[in-house]
Amino acid sequence: GDDCKFRSFDLRSGLQPISSNRSHTAGVTSLHCNPATEYLLASG
């Protein structure tokens, strides 16, 4: 099922997420990065 969590992974480190965010109330269906701002990712 959908747990409404956004997780990020470093595939070099295995299958455990390196971060998890529960601020979404529905499934995450889109991601956007800003090439001018390193390390910033928008999700929705």
KOLTIMAR-150315 format. One record per atom (N, C-alpha, C, O): atom name; residue number from 0; x, y, z. Coordinates in steps of 0.02 Angstrom, whole numbers. Layout:
N
@kolgu = CA | marpa = NUM | c1 = X | c2 = Y | c3 = Z
...
! end
This chain:
44
@kolgu = N | marpa = 0 | c1 = 41 | c2 = -59 | c3 = 0
@kolgu = CA | marpa = 0 | c1 = 0 | c2 = 0 | c3 = 0
@kolgu = C | marpa = 0 | c1 = 43 | c2 = 62 | c3 = 0
@kolgu = O | marpa = 0 | c1 = 104 | c2 = 59 | c3 = 6
@kolgu = N | marpa = 1 | c1 = 11 | c2 = 118 | c3 = -6
@kolgu = CA | marpa = 1 | c1 = 45 | c2 = 183 | c3 = -8
@kolgu = C | marpa = 1 | c1 = 50 | c2 = 210 | c3 = 63
@kolgu = O | marpa = 1 | c1 = -1 | c2 = 221 | c3 = 96
@kolgu = N | marpa = 2 | c1 = 111 | c2 = 220 | c3 = 88
@kolgu = CA | marpa = 2 | c1 = 120 | c2 = 245 | c3 = 156
@kolgu = C | marpa = 2 | c1 = 133 | c2 = 320 | c3 = 158
@kolgu = O | marpa = 2 | c1 = 145 | c2 = 348 | c3 = 212
@kolgu = N | marpa = 3 | c1 = 130 | c2 = 354 | c3 = 100
@kolgu = CA | marpa = 3 | c1 = 138 | c2 = 427 | c3 = 94
@kolgu = C | marpa = 3 | c1 = 207 | c2 = 452 | c3 = 117
@kolgu = O | marpa = 3 | c1 = 213 | c2 = 510 | c3 = 137
@kolgu = N | marpa = 4 | c1 = 257 | c2 = 410 | c3 = 115
@kolgu = CA | marpa = 4 | c1 = 324 | c2 = 429 | c3 = 134
@kolgu = C | marpa = 4 | c1 = 366 | c2 = 443 | c3 = 72
@kolgu = O | marpa = 4 | c1 = 361 | c2 = 407 | c3 = 22
@kolgu = N | marpa = 5 | c1 = 408 | c2 = 494 | c3 = 77
@kolgu = CA | marpa = 5 | c1 = 458 | c2 = 506 | c3 = 26
@kolgu = C | marpa = 5 | c1 = 525 | c2 = 482 | c3 = 54
@kolgu = O | marpa = 5 | c1 = 546 | c2 = 505 | c3 = 107
@kolgu = N | marpa = 6 | c1 = 556 | c2 = 436 | c3 = 20
@kolgu = CA | marpa = 6 | c1 = 620 | c2 = 409 | c3 = 44
@kolgu = C | marpa = 6 | c1 = 673 | c2 = 421 | c3 = -9
@kolgu = O | marpa = 6 | c1 = 659 | c2 = 419 | c3 = -69
@kolgu = N | marpa = 7 | c1 = 734 | c2 = 432 | c3 = 14
@kolgu = CA | marpa = 7 | c1 = 790 | c2 = 438 | c3 = -34
@kolgu = C | marpa = 7 | c1 = 841 | c2 = 383 | c3 = -17
@kolgu = O | marpa = 7 | c1 = 850 | c2 = 364 | c3 = 40
@kolgu = N | marpa = 8 | c1 = 873 | c2 = 360 | c3 = -70
@kolgu = CA | marpa = 8 | c1 = 920 | c2 = 304 | c3 = -65
@kolgu = C | marpa = 8 | c1 = 986 | c2 = 321 | c3 = -97
@kolgu = O | marpa = 8 | c1 = 988 | c2 = 358 | c3 = -147
@kolgu = N | marpa = 9 | c1 = 1039 | c2 = 295 | c3 = -70
@kolgu = CA | marpa = 9 | c1 = 1105 | c2 = 296 | c3 = -102
@kolgu = C | marpa = 9 | c1 = 1118 | c2 = 223 | c3 = -121
@kolgu = O | marpa = 9 | c1 = 1136 | c2 = 182 | c3 = -78
@kolgu = N | marpa = 10 | c1 = 1110 | c2 = 207 | c3 = -184
@kolgu = CA | marpa = 10 | c1 = 1115 | c2 = 137 | c3 = -206
@kolgu = C | marpa = 10 | c1 = 1183 | c2 = 107 | c3 = -194
@kolgu = O | marpa = 10 | c1 = 1190 | c2 = 46 | c3 = -195
@kolgu = N | marpa = 11 | c1 = 1234 | c2 = 148 | c3 = -183
@kolgu = CA | marpa = 11 | c1 = 1300 | c2 = 122 | c3 = -167
@kolgu = C | marpa = 11 | c1 = 1302 | c2 = 93 | c3 = -97
@kolgu = O | marpa = 11 | c1 = 1346 | c2 = 53 | c3 = -81
@kolgu = N | marpa = 12 | c1 = 1254 | c2 = 113 | c3 = -54
@kolgu = CA | marpa = 12 | c1 = 1254 | c2 = 93 | c3 = 17
@kolgu = C | marpa = 12 | c1 = 1206 | c2 = 36 | c3 = 33
@kolgu = O | marpa = 12 | c1 = 1201 | c2 = 16 | c3 = 91
@kolgu = N | marpa = 13 | c1 = 1171 | c2 = 11 | c3 = -15
@kolgu = CA | marpa = 13 | c1 = 1124 | c2 = -44 | c3 = -2
@kolgu = C | marpa = 13 | c1 = 1052 | c2 = -22 | c3 = -9
@kolgu = O | marpa = 13 | c1 = 1037 | c2 = 28 | c3 = -42
@kolgu = N | marpa = 14 | c1 = 1007 | c2 = -60 | c3 = 22
@kolgu = CA | marpa = 14 | c1 = 936 | c2 = -50 | c3 = 12
@kolgu = C | marpa = 14 | c1 = 901 | c2 = -9 | c3 = 66
@kolgu = O | marpa = 14 | c1 = 841 | c2 = 3 | c3 = 61
@kolgu = N | marpa = 15 | c1 = 937 | c2 = 13 | c3 = 117
@kolgu = CA | marpa = 15 | c1 = 907 | c2 = 54 | c3 = 170
@kolgu = C | marpa = 15 | c1 = 904 | c2 = 127 | c3 = 148
@kolgu = O | marpa = 15 | c1 = 953 | c2 = 152 | c3 = 120
@kolgu = N | marpa = 16 | c1 = 848 | c2 = 162 | c3 = 161
@kolgu = CA | marpa = 16 | c1 = 844 | c2 = 232 | c3 = 142
@kolgu = C | marpa = 16 | c1 = 893 | c2 = 275 | c3 = 184
@kolgu = O | marpa = 16 | c1 = 905 | c2 = 260 | c3 = 242
@kolgu = N | marpa = 17 | c1 = 920 | c2 = 327 | c3 = 153
@kolgu = CA | marpa = 17 | c1 = 964 | c2 = 373 | c3 = 190
@kolgu = C | marpa = 17 | c1 = 925 | c2 = 429 | c3 = 222
@kolgu = O | marpa = 17 | c1 = 949 | c2 = 463 | c3 = 267
@kolgu = N | marpa = 18 | c1 = 862 | c2 = 440 | c3 = 198
@kolgu = CA | marpa = 18 | c1 = 817 | c2 = 488 | c3 = 231
@kolgu = C | marpa = 18 | c1 = 745 | c2 = 468 | c3 = 215
@kolgu = O | marpa = 18 | c1 = 731 | c2 = 434 | c3 = 167
@kolgu = N | marpa = 19 | c1 = 700 | c2 = 492 | c3 = 259
@kolgu = CA | marpa = 19 | c1 = 629 | c2 = 477 | c3 = 250
@kolgu = C | marpa = 19 | c1 = 589 | c2 = 538 | c3 = 273
@kolgu = O | marpa = 19 | c1 = 607 | c2 = 569 | c3 = 323
@kolgu = N | marpa = 20 | c1 = 536 | c2 = 555 | c3 = 237
@kolgu = CA | marpa = 20 | c1 = 495 | c2 = 613 | c3 = 253
@kolgu = C | marpa = 20 | c1 = 422 | c2 = 593 | c3 = 251
@kolgu = O | marpa = 20 | c1 = 400 | c2 = 560 | c3 = 204
@kolgu = N | marpa = 21 | c1 = 385 | c2 = 611 | c3 = 303
@kolgu = CA | marpa = 21 | c1 = 314 | c2 = 593 | c3 = 308
@kolgu = C | marpa = 21 | c1 = 268 | c2 = 653 | c3 = 299
@kolgu = O | marpa = 21 | c1 = 210 | c2 = 650 | c3 = 321
@kolgu = N | marpa = 22 | c1 = 289 | c2 = 707 | c3 = 268
@kolgu = CA | marpa = 22 | c1 = 248 | c2 = 767 | c3 = 264
@kolgu = C | marpa = 22 | c1 = 194 | c2 = 762 | c3 = 210
@kolgu = O | marpa = 22 | c1 = 150 | c2 = 805 | c3 = 208
@kolgu = N | marpa = 23 | c1 = 196 | c2 = 712 | c3 = 167
@kolgu = CA | marpa = 23 | c1 = 144 | c2 = 705 | c3 = 116
@kolgu = C | marpa = 23 | c1 = 83 | c2 = 670 | c3 = 144
@kolgu = O | marpa = 23 | c1 = 88 | c2 = 625 | c3 = 186
@kolgu = N | marpa = 24 | c1 = 23 | c2 = 690 | c3 = 120
@kolgu = CA | marpa = 24 | c1 = -39 | c2 = 658 | c3 = 140
@kolgu = C | marpa = 24 | c1 = -67 | c2 = 613 | c3 = 86
@kolgu = O | marpa = 24 | c1 = -119 | c2 = 581 | c3 = 96
@kolgu = N | marpa = 25 | c1 = -32 | c2 = 609 | c3 = 30
@kolgu = CA | marpa = 25 | c1 = -51 | c2 = 564 | c3 = -25
@kolgu = C | marpa = 25 | c1 = 14 | c2 = 540 | c3 = -57
@kolgu = O | marpa = 25 | c1 = 68 | c2 = 563 | c3 = -39
@kolgu = N | marpa = 26 | c1 = 9 | c2 = 494 | c3 = -104
@kolgu = CA | marpa = 26 | c1 = 68 | c2 = 467 | c3 = -136
@kolgu = C | marpa = 26 | c1 = 109 | c2 = 519 | c3 = -172
@kolgu = O | marpa = 26 | c1 = 82 | c2 = 566 | c3 = -200
@kolgu = N | marpa = 27 | c1 = 174 | c2 = 511 | c3 = -171
@kolgu = CA | marpa = 27 | c1 = 220 | c2 = 556 | c3 = -207
@kolgu = C | marpa = 27 | c1 = 220 | c2 = 534 | c3 = -280
@kolgu = O | marpa = 27 | c1 = 237 | c2 = 478 | c3 = -296
@kolgu = N | marpa = 28 | c1 = 201 | c2 = 580 | c3 = -324
@kolgu = CA | marpa = 28 | c1 = 196 | c2 = 564 | c3 = -395
@kolgu = C | marpa = 28 | c1 = 241 | c2 = 606 | c3 = -439
@kolgu = O | marpa = 28 | c1 = 246 | c2 = 594 | c3 = -499
@kolgu = N | marpa = 29 | c1 = 275 | c2 = 656 | c3 = -410
@kolgu = CA | marpa = 29 | c1 = 319 | c2 = 698 | c3 = -451
@kolgu = C | marpa = 29 | c1 = 378 | c2 = 723 | c3 = -410
@kolgu = O | marpa = 29 | c1 = 373 | c2 = 733 | c3 = -349
@kolgu = N | marpa = 30 | c1 = 434 | c2 = 733 | c3 = -445
@kolgu = CA | marpa = 30 | c1 = 495 | c2 = 761 | c3 = -415
@kolgu = C | marpa = 30 | c1 = 522 | c2 = 814 | c3 = -463
@kolgu = O | marpa = 30 | c1 = 515 | c2 = 807 | c3 = -524
@kolgu = N | marpa = 31 | c1 = 553 | c2 = 865 | c3 = -435
@kolgu = CA | marpa = 31 | c1 = 583 | c2 = 917 | c3 = -477
@kolgu = C | marpa = 31 | c1 = 647 | c2 = 942 | c3 = -443
@kolgu = O | marpa = 31 | c1 = 647 | c2 = 956 | c3 = -383
@kolgu = N | marpa = 32 | c1 = 700 | c2 = 946 | c3 = -481
@kolgu = CA | marpa = 32 | c1 = 762 | c2 = 975 | c3 = -454
@kolgu = C | marpa = 32 | c1 = 774 | c2 = 1042 | c3 = -487
@kolgu = O | marpa = 32 | c1 = 750 | c2 = 1056 | c3 = -542
@kolgu = N | marpa = 33 | c1 = 812 | c2 = 1084 | c3 = -453
@kolgu = CA | marpa = 33 | c1 = 830 | c2 = 1150 | c3 = -478
@kolgu = C | marpa = 33 | c1 = 904 | c2 = 1150 | c3 = -492
@kolgu = O | marpa = 33 | c1 = 944 | c2 = 1146 | c3 = -445
@kolgu = N | marpa = 34 | c1 = 925 | c2 = 1153 | c3 = -555
@kolgu = CA | marpa = 34 | c1 = 996 | c2 = 1150 | c3 = -571
@kolgu = C | marpa = 34 | c1 = 1037 | c2 = 1207 | c3 = -541
@kolgu = O | marpa = 34 | c1 = 1098 | c2 = 1202 | c3 = -535
@kolgu = N | marpa = 35 | c1 = 1004 | c2 = 1262 | c3 = -522
@kolgu = CA | marpa = 35 | c1 = 1040 | c2 = 1319 | c3 = -493
@kolgu = C | marpa = 35 | c1 = 1051 | c2 = 1311 | c3 = -418
@kolgu = O | marpa = 35 | c1 = 1092 | c2 = 1346 | c3 = -389
@kolgu = N | marpa = 36 | c1 = 1015 | c2 = 1265 | c3 = -386
@kolgu = CA | marpa = 36 | c1 = 1020 | c2 = 1256 | c3 = -314
@kolgu = C | marpa = 36 | c1 = 1036 | c2 = 1183 | c3 = -300
@kolgu = O | marpa = 36 | c1 = 991 | c2 = 1140 | c3 = -300
@kolgu = N | marpa = 37 | c1 = 1099 | c2 = 1169 | c3 = -287
@kolgu = CA | marpa = 37 | c1 = 1121 | c2 = 1101 | c3 = -274
@kolgu = C | marpa = 37 | c1 = 1089 | c2 = 1075 | c3 = -209
@kolgu = O | marpa = 37 | c1 = 1080 | c2 = 1113 | c3 = -161
@kolgu = N | marpa = 38 | c1 = 1072 | c2 = 1011 | c3 = -208
@kolgu = CA | marpa = 38 | c1 = 1043 | c2 = 976 | c3 = -150
@kolgu = C | marpa = 38 | c1 = 971 | c2 = 998 | c3 = -134
@kolgu = O | marpa = 38 | c1 = 948 | c2 = 986 | c3 = -78
@kolgu = N | marpa = 39 | c1 = 936 | c2 = 1028 | c3 = -181
@kolgu = CA | marpa = 39 | c1 = 866 | c2 = 1046 | c3 = -170
@kolgu = C | marpa = 39 | c1 = 822 | c2 = 1004 | c3 = -216
@kolgu = O | marpa = 39 | c1 = 834 | c2 = 1002 | c3 = -276
@kolgu = N | marpa = 40 | c1 = 772 | c2 = 972 | c3 = -188
@kolgu = CA | marpa = 40 | c1 = 726 | c2 = 930 | c3 = -225
@kolgu = C | marpa = 40 | c1 = 655 | c2 = 944 | c3 = -201
@kolgu = O | marpa = 40 | c1 = 642 | c2 = 943 | c3 = -141
@kolgu = N | marpa = 41 | c1 = 610 | c2 = 958 | c3 = -247
@kolgu = CA | marpa = 41 | c1 = 539 | c2 = 969 | c3 = -230
@kolgu = C | marpa = 41 | c1 = 500 | c2 = 906 | c3 = -247
@kolgu = O | marpa = 41 | c1 = 512 | c2 = 875 | c3 = -299
@kolgu = N | marpa = 42 | c1 = 454 | c2 = 887 | c3 = -203
@kolgu = CA | marpa = 42 | c1 = 413 | c2 = 827 | c3 = -215
@kolgu = C | marpa = 42 | c1 = 340 | c2 = 844 | c3 = -205
@kolgu = O | marpa = 42 | c1 = 323 | c2 = 890 | c3 = -167
@kolgu = N | marpa = 43 | c1 = 297 | c2 = 808 | c3 = -238
@kolgu = CA | marpa = 43 | c1 = 226 | c2 = 820 | c3 = -232
@kolgu = C | marpa = 43 | c1 = 184 | c2 = 764 | c3 = -257
@kolgu = O | marpa = 43 | c1 = 123 | c2 = 767 | c3 = -255
! end
